[in-house]
């Protein structure tokens, strides 16, 4: 498995394009912390698998992004799409939600 591959799901939500991108190696894991359980299932996240270059294109085009995993979250920070302070962690795994405001 390449470290530059990501599980991706794209949906339309109220006229917006929403993407869920998860580091591929996290698929199939369950994160638990303080009663919160996040199940990173193949069924939900892995509509397709894509390389980093395509994941970045989706990040630039989408209106809403839900990102899970240190690699994809770090790429979003490098692309100046969010600040470090916006990152949440569940069982040590970074989560980042991005909402782009369009005028």
Order of alpha helices (4+ residues) and beta strands (2+ residues): beta-beta-beta-beta-alpha-beta-alpha-beta-alpha-beta-beta
